[in-house]
């Protein structure tokens, strides 16, 4: 982040308040700030390290990146583990449920096969960005394709839409069930 961002965070962490250019003040005294970063994600993904070695390596990256005066004001630093397959599958289920909720307004139901869910989990995960790209993948692989089919009249209100993996495993096929 830009150095000015750290100056603002230092003001919040030091004073417990933040003042804008017009003199308005926001009180942060009873606030918990959760700051996240992808620093050390390459280290976290290394399966040959023990948990202690992994945390030490990540903290080394964090200490090289942030100024000591910033780190000294943090109460705690939590190092997360890499996502497991079960966790990715749960995230896929959440993203599909969100899409299904949006489709319910058009009385459309969504039937996503297990192989399509596995394909999304595999292709929506990035070792550096974690599962963040998954939402975009669900939108582009299912939502965008479904929108085109709705506009073309191939899928209509009240239909059930089935999502499965293409035979060559290169993508998903979205279509109305017969």
Sine and cosine of phi, psi and omega as CSV:
sin_phi,cos_phi,sin_psi,cos_psi,sin_omega,cos_omega
0.00,0.00,0.29,-0.96,0.01,-1.00
-0.90,0.43,0.58,-0.81,0.00,-1.00
-0.83,0.56,-0.51,0.86,0.03,-1.00
-0.90,0.44,-0.50,0.87,0.03,-1.00
-0.90,0.44,-0.66,0.75,0.02,-1.00
-0.92,0.38,-0.56,0.83,0.07,-1.00
-0.89,0.46,-0.67,0.75,0.03,-1.00
-0.90,0.43,-0.71,0.71,0.02,-1.00
-0.89,0.46,-0.62,0.79,0.04,-1.00
-0.89,0.46,-0.63,0.78,0.04,-1.00
-0.89,0.45,-0.68,0.73,0.01,-1.00
-0.90,0.43,-0.72,0.70,-0.05,-1.00
-0.94,0.34,-0.56,0.83,0.00,-1.00
-0.98,0.21,-0.80,0.60,-0.17,-0.99
-1.00,-0.07,-0.31,0.95,-0.07,-1.00
0.96,0.29,0.28,0.96,0.02,-1.00
-0.45,-0.89,0.28,-0.96,-0.01,-1.00
-0.69,-0.73,0.74,-0.67,-0.01,-1.00
-0.89,-0.46,0.74,-0.67,0.01,-1.00
-1.00,0.00,-0.04,-1.00,-0.06,-1.00
-0.90,0.43,-0.38,0.93,0.02,-1.00
-1.00,-0.07,0.11,0.99,0.05,-1.00
1.00,0.06,0.07,1.00,0.05,-1.00
-0.97,0.24,0.66,-0.75,-0.07,-1.00
-0.88,-0.47,0.66,-0.75,0.09,-1.00
-0.92,-0.40,0.76,-0.65,-0.04,-1.00
-1.00,0.03,0.83,-0.56,0.01,-1.00
-0.92,-0.39,0.24,0.97,-0.11,-0.99
-0.88,0.47,-0.59,0.80,-0.01,-1.00
-0.95,-0.32,0.66,0.75,-0.08,-1.00
-0.86,-0.51,0.64,-0.77,0.13,-0.99
-0.97,-0.23,0.85,-0.53,0.05,-1.00
-0.98,-0.17,0.78,-0.63,0.06,-1.00
-0.92,-0.40,0.90,-0.43,-0.01,-1.00
-0.94,-0.34,0.73,-0.68,0.00,-1.00
-0.87,-0.50,0.42,-0.91,0.00,-1.00
-0.46,-0.89,0.43,-0.91,0.10,-1.00
-0.99,-0.10,0.18,0.98,0.01,-1.00
-0.85,0.53,0.73,-0.69,0.05,-1.00
0.98,0.18,0.17,0.98,-0.03,-1.00
-0.89,0.46,-0.50,0.86,0.04,-1.00
-0.92,0.39,-0.60,0.80,0.02,-1.00
-0.93,0.36,-0.67,0.74,-0.02,-1.00
-0.88,0.47,-0.57,0.82,-0.04,-1.00
-0.97,0.23,-0.14,0.99,-0.03,-1.00
-0.98,0.19,0.95,-0.32,-0.07,-1.00
-0.96,0.28,-0.22,0.98,-0.06,-1.00
-0.99,0.15,-0.17,0.98,-0.02,-1.00
-1.00,0.00,0.55,-0.84,0.12,-0.99
-0.97,0.22,0.20,-0.98,0.00,-1.00
-0.87,0.49,-0.65,0.76,0.01,-1.00
-0.92,0.40,-0.71,0.70,0.02,-1.00
-0.88,0.47,-0.64,0.77,0.00,-1.00
-0.89,0.45,-0.74,0.67,-0.01,-1.00
-0.90,0.44,-0.67,0.74,0.03,-1.00
-0.88,0.48,-0.67,0.74,0.00,-1.00
-0.92,0.40,-0.67,0.74,0.02,-1.00
-0.90,0.43,-0.69,0.73,0.00,-1.00
-0.90,0.44,-0.54,0.84,0.09,-1.00
-0.89,0.47,-0.69,0.73,0.04,-1.00
-0.90,0.45,-0.69,0.72,0.00,-1.00
-0.89,0.46,-0.69,0.72,-0.02,-1.00
-0.92,0.39,-0.52,0.86,0.06,-1.00
-0.96,0.26,-0.46,0.89,-0.08,-1.00
-1.00,0.07,-0.69,0.73,-0.09,-1.00
-0.99,-0.17,0.51,-0.86,0.04,-1.00
-0.94,0.33,0.55,-0.84,0.00,-1.00
-0.85,0.53,-0.59,0.80,-0.02,-1.00
-0.91,0.42,-0.43,0.90,0.08,-1.00
-0.98,0.21,-0.75,0.66,-0.03,-1.00
-0.88,0.47,-0.57,0.82,-0.02,-1.00
-0.92,0.39,-0.31,0.95,-0.01,-1.00
-1.00,-0.05,-0.09,1.00,0.02,-1.00
-1.00,0.08,0.70,-0.71,0.02,-1.00
-0.96,0.29,-0.60,0.80,-0.07,-1.00
-0.40,-0.92,0.49,-0.87,0.12,-0.99
-0.83,-0.56,0.83,-0.56,-0.01,-1.00
-0.95,-0.32,0.80,-0.60,0.05,-1.00
-0.98,-0.19,0.87,-0.49,-0.01,-1.00
-1.00,0.05,0.38,-0.93,0.05,-1.00
-1.00,0.00,0.28,-0.96,0.06,-1.00
-0.92,0.40,0.50,-0.86,-0.01,-1.00
-0.93,0.38,0.69,-0.73,0.07,-1.00
-1.00,0.00,0.23,-0.97,-0.03,-1.00
-0.85,0.53,-0.66,0.76,-0.01,-1.00
-0.89,0.45,-0.63,0.78,0.01,-1.00
-0.93,0.37,-0.65,0.76,0.05,-1.00
-0.89,0.46,-0.66,0.75,0.02,-1.00
-0.88,0.47,-0.64,0.77,0.05,-1.00
-0.90,0.44,-0.64,0.77,0.02,-1.00
-0.92,0.40,-0.65,0.76,0.08,-1.00
-0.86,0.52,-0.72,0.70,0.00,-1.00
-0.87,0.50,-0.65,0.76,0.03,-1.00
-0.89,0.45,-0.72,0.69,-0.02,-1.00
-0.91,0.42,-0.64,0.77,0.03,-1.00
-0.92,0.39,-0.64,0.77,0.03,-1.00
-0.89,0.47,-0.63,0.78,0.04,-1.00
-0.90,0.44,-0.68,0.73,0.04,-1.00
-0.90,0.43,-0.67,0.74,0.01,-1.00
-0.88,0.47,-0.61,0.79,0.05,-1.00
-0.89,0.46,-0.66,0.75,0.02,-1.00
-0.92,0.39,-0.59,0.81,-0.01,-1.00
-0.96,0.28,-0.42,0.91,-0.03,-1.00
-0.87,0.49,-0.47,0.88,0.03,-1.00
-0.88,0.47,-0.44,0.90,0.04,-1.00
-0.98,-0.21,0.26,0.97,-0.03,-1.00
0.84,0.55,0.53,0.85,0.07,-1.00
-0.99,-0.13,0.69,-0.73,0.10,-0.99
-0.92,-0.38,0.48,-0.88,-0.12,-0.99
-0.90,-0.43,0.79,-0.61,0.05,-1.00
-0.86,-0.51,0.97,-0.23,-0.04,-1.00
-0.96,-0.29,0.86,-0.51,-0.04,-1.00
-0.93,0.37,0.33,-0.94,0.04,-1.00
-0.88,0.47,-0.62,0.79,0.01,-1.00
-0.92,0.38,-0.56,0.83,0.06,-1.00
-0.93,0.37,-0.63,0.78,0.05,-1.00
-0.90,0.44,-0.67,0.74,0.04,-1.00
-0.90,0.44,-0.65,0.76,0.02,-1.00
-0.88,0.47,-0.69,0.73,0.03,-1.00
-0.89,0.45,-0.68,0.73,0.00,-1.00
-0.89,0.46,-0.66,0.75,-0.02,-1.00
-0.94,0.35,-0.70,0.72,-0.09,-1.00
-1.00,0.02,-0.24,0.97,-0.01,-1.00
-1.00,-0.09,0.02,1.00,-0.01,-1.00
-0.97,-0.25,0.67,-0.74,0.06,-1.00
-0.78,-0.63,0.77,-0.63,-0.04,-1.00
-0.84,0.55,-0.50,0.86,-0.02,-1.00
-1.00,0.09,-0.71,0.71,-0.09,-1.00
-0.99,-0.12,-0.05,1.00,0.01,-1.00
0.94,0.34,-0.71,-0.70,-0.05,-1.00
-1.00,-0.09,0.10,1.00,-0.02,-1.00
-0.83,0.56,-0.65,0.76,0.00,-1.00
-0.93,0.37,-0.19,0.98,-0.08,-1.00
-0.89,0.46,-0.67,0.74,0.01,-1.00
-0.87,0.50,-0.69,0.72,0.02,-1.00
-0.91,0.41,-0.61,0.80,0.01,-1.00
-0.91,0.41,-0.68,0.74,0.04,-1.00
-0.87,0.49,-0.67,0.74,0.01,-1.00
-0.91,0.42,-0.72,0.69,-0.07,-1.00
-0.97,0.25,-0.64,0.77,-0.08,-1.00
-0.99,0.17,-0.51,0.86,-0.02,-1.00
-0.92,-0.39,-0.84,0.55,-0.10,-1.00
-0.86,0.51,-0.74,0.67,-0.02,-1.00
-0.91,0.41,-0.68,0.74,0.01,-1.00
-0.90,0.43,-0.64,0.77,0.02,-1.00
-0.92,0.40,-0.64,0.77,0.03,-1.00
-0.87,0.49,-0.67,0.74,0.03,-1.00
-0.89,0.47,-0.66,0.75,0.00,-1.00
-0.93,0.36,-0.56,0.83,0.08,-1.00
-0.90,0.43,-0.71,0.70,0.00,-1.00
-0.90,0.44,-0.57,0.82,0.00,-1.00
-0.99,0.17,-0.13,0.99,-0.01,-1.00
0.99,0.16,0.14,0.99,0.01,-1.00
-0.97,0.25,-0.44,0.90,0.08,-1.00
-0.83,-0.55,0.73,-0.68,-0.03,-1.00
-0.82,-0.57,0.28,-0.96,0.05,-1.00
-0.78,0.62,0.69,-0.73,0.02,-1.00
1.00,-0.03,-0.13,0.99,-0.02,-1.00
-0.98,0.21,0.32,-0.95,0.19,-0.98
-0.97,-0.24,0.78,-0.63,-0.03,-1.00
-0.97,-0.26,0.80,-0.60,0.00,-1.00
-0.97,-0.25,0.69,-0.72,0.04,-1.00
-0.87,-0.49,0.81,-0.59,0.00,-1.00
-0.62,-0.79,0.13,-0.99,-0.01,-1.00
-1.00,0.03,0.64,-0.77,0.10,-1.00
-0.88,0.47,0.43,-0.90,-0.04,-1.00
-0.83,0.55,-0.58,0.81,-0.02,-1.00
-1.00,0.02,0.10,1.00,0.05,-1.00
0.90,0.43,0.35,0.94,-0.06,-1.00
-1.00,0.01,-0.14,0.99,-0.03,-1.00
0.02,-1.00,-0.26,-0.97,-0.02,-1.00
-0.92,-0.40,0.47,-0.88,0.12,-0.99
-0.92,-0.40,0.77,-0.64,-0.05,-1.00
-0.87,-0.49,0.80,-0.60,0.00,-1.00
-0.26,-0.97,0.27,-0.96,0.00,-1.00
-0.96,0.28,0.66,-0.75,0.07,-1.00
-0.99,0.15,0.53,-0.85,-0.05,-1.00
-0.98,0.21,0.00,0.00,0.00,0.00
